[in-house]
Amino acid sequence: MRVVIIRHAEVDFCWSRRCTSDMFDSECRKYDLSPIKNVTCCIPQIIYQRIYVSELSRSKDTAKLLFPSGEYVESRLINEVPLKSSFDTKMNMPLWFWNLTGRFQWFVNSRRQDEGHRQTRERAKVFAGLIRNDDMDVAVVTHGFYMHTLLQEMKKRGFRMTGSSVKFKNGEYVIAEK
């Protein structure tokens, strides 16, 4: 049983370098709706019995490029971890600040974020269990930040990883075998 977990293709979106809280929240929504650029990924040549995609268009569009004749199973369980500004302000703050503070709030399960670390881990746990029960070769097209939590949960279920990374680039993949 092999599971190829792929980060979606690069999104055709240019983030503002500095944002107010409202601007950052707007940029996050625009990013979620933006098209992808061409994917540069050479995935393993396996007969995939199932292809999972998230509900976000960048995941589905990547799958269409990689598996043009495939049928896709859409799952909210593999959506990216949502991100919002960490507090309300009219001050223009650097993009890295919003990303860092928002992800810190996610980690400590702050109610300011739509989802906390515990909720993400629970989603990943359910999906990893589903994959394990499928017992077939599958592809999963998902998102970079979420991939870390998913891979941790798959390791707990006895999967061995090949190609793991600290920061997944667009189109990069990991092979999980059981």
C-alpha positions in Angstrom: 0.0 0.0 0.0 1.4 3.3 -1.1 0.1 6.8 -0.5 1.6 9.7 -2.5 0.9 12.9 -0.7 1.4 15.9 -3.0 1.4 19.6 -2.2 -0.7 21.5 -4.7 0.8 23.5 -7.6 1.9 27.1 -7.2 -0.9 29.6 -6.9 -0.9 32.5 -9.3 -1.2 35.2 -6.6 1.0 38.0 -5.4 0.7 38.7 -1.7 0.9 42.3 -0.5 4.1 42.8 1.5 2.3 44.8 4.2 -1.3 44.6 5.3 -3.8 45.8 7.9 -5.7 43.0 9.5 -8.7 43.5 7.2 -6.3 43.5 4.2 -4.6 40.3 5.3 -8.0 38.5 5.8 -9.0 39.7 2.3 -5.7 38.5 0.8 -6.2 35.0 2.4 -9.7 34.8 0.8 -8.3 35.9 -2.6 -5.5 33.4 -2.4 -8.0 30.6 -1.8 -9.9 31.6 -5.0 -6.9 32.2 -7.2 -5.9 29.8 -10.1 -2.8 27.7 -10.1 0.3 28.0 -12.4 1.4 25.0 -14.3 2.6 22.2 -12.0 6.1 21.0 -12.2 6.0 17.6 -10.5 7.0 14.1 -11.6 4.9 11.9 -9.5 5.7 8.2 -9.2 4.1 6.0 -11.9 1.7 4.0 -9.8 -1.7 2.8 -10.7 -3.7 5.0 -8.3 -6.8 3.3 -7.2 -8.2 6.5 -5.7 -7.2 10.2 -5.9 -8.2 12.4 -3.0 -8.4 16.2 -3.3 -9.4 18.9 -0.8 -12.3 21.2 -1.3 -10.0 24.1 -2.4 -9.7 24.7 -6.1 -5.9 24.7 -6.1 -5.9 21.1 -5.0 -8.5 20.0 -7.5 -6.9 21.9 -10.4 -3.5 20.3 -9.5 -5.1 16.9 -9.6 -6.6 17.6 -13.0 -3.1 18.4 -14.4 -1.5 15.4 -12.8 -4.3 12.9 -13.4 -6.2 14.2 -16.4 -8.4 11.2 -16.7 -8.8 10.5 -13.0 -11.9 10.6 -10.9 -11.4 12.5 -7.7 -12.7 12.0 -4.2 -13.2 15.4 -2.5 -12.7 15.7 1.2 -12.8 18.6 3.6 -10.5 16.5 5.9 -7.5 17.5 3.8 -8.3 21.2 3.4 -5.5 23.6 4.3 -5.5 25.0 7.9 -7.4 28.3 7.6 -5.6 31.4 8.5 -6.8 34.8 9.7 -5.2 37.9 11.1 -4.2 37.6 14.8 -5.9 40.8 15.9 -7.7 43.9 14.5 -5.6 46.9 13.5 -5.4 49.6 10.9 -1.6 49.5 11.0 0.2 48.0 8.0 2.2 45.1 9.4 4.6 42.9 7.4 3.1 39.7 5.8 5.5 37.5 7.7 4.1 39.0 11.0 0.5 38.0 10.1 1.6 34.5 9.1 3.7 33.9 12.2 1.2 35.2 14.7 -1.7 33.5 13.0 0.1 30.1 13.0 1.1 30.7 16.7 -2.6 31.3 17.5 -3.4 28.0 15.6 -0.8 26.2 17.7 -2.2 27.4 21.0 -5.8 26.8 19.8 -6.8 30.4 20.0 -10.5 31.1 19.2 -9.4 33.9 16.9 -8.4 31.3 14.3 -11.2 29.3 12.6 -9.4 26.1 13.5 -6.9 25.2 16.2 -4.1 22.6 16.4 -6.3 20.1 18.1 -9.0 20.3 15.4 -6.4 20.0 12.6 -4.9 16.9 14.3 -8.3 15.4 14.7 -9.1 15.9 10.9 -5.7 14.3 10.1 -6.3 11.4 12.4 -9.7 10.7 10.8 -8.2 10.9 7.3 -5.2 8.8 8.1 -7.5 6.1 9.5 -9.6 6.3 6.3 -6.5 5.8 4.2 -5.3 2.9 6.3 -8.7 1.2 6.1 -8.8 1.7 2.3 -5.6 -0.4 2.0 -4.9 0.6 -1.6 -2.5 2.8 -3.6 -3.8 6.3 -3.5 -2.7 9.9 -4.3 -3.6 12.8 -2.0 -3.4 16.3 -3.3 -3.4 18.6 -0.3 -1.7 21.7 1.2 1.7 22.4 2.7 0.9 23.4 6.2 -1.6 20.7 6.7 0.8 18.0 5.3 2.9 18.2 8.5 0.0 17.2 10.7 -1.2 14.5 8.3 2.3 12.9 8.0 2.6 12.8 11.8 -0.8 11.0 12.1 0.2 8.6 9.4 3.5 7.7 11.1 1.5 6.9 14.3 -0.4 4.4 12.2 2.8 2.6 11.0 3.4 4.3 7.7 7.1 4.8 6.6 7.8 8.1 4.9 10.1 8.7 1.9 10.8 12.3 0.8 9.7 14.1 3.9 10.6 17.8 4.2 10.5 20.7 6.6 9.0 23.0 4.1 7.1 21.4 1.2 7.5 23.2 -2.1 4.6 23.4 -4.5 4.4 20.1 -6.4 6.6 18.3 -3.9 5.4 14.9 -2.6 6.0 12.4 0.1 5.5 8.6 -0.3 4.0 6.8 2.7 4.1 3.1 2.6 2.5 0.4 4.8 
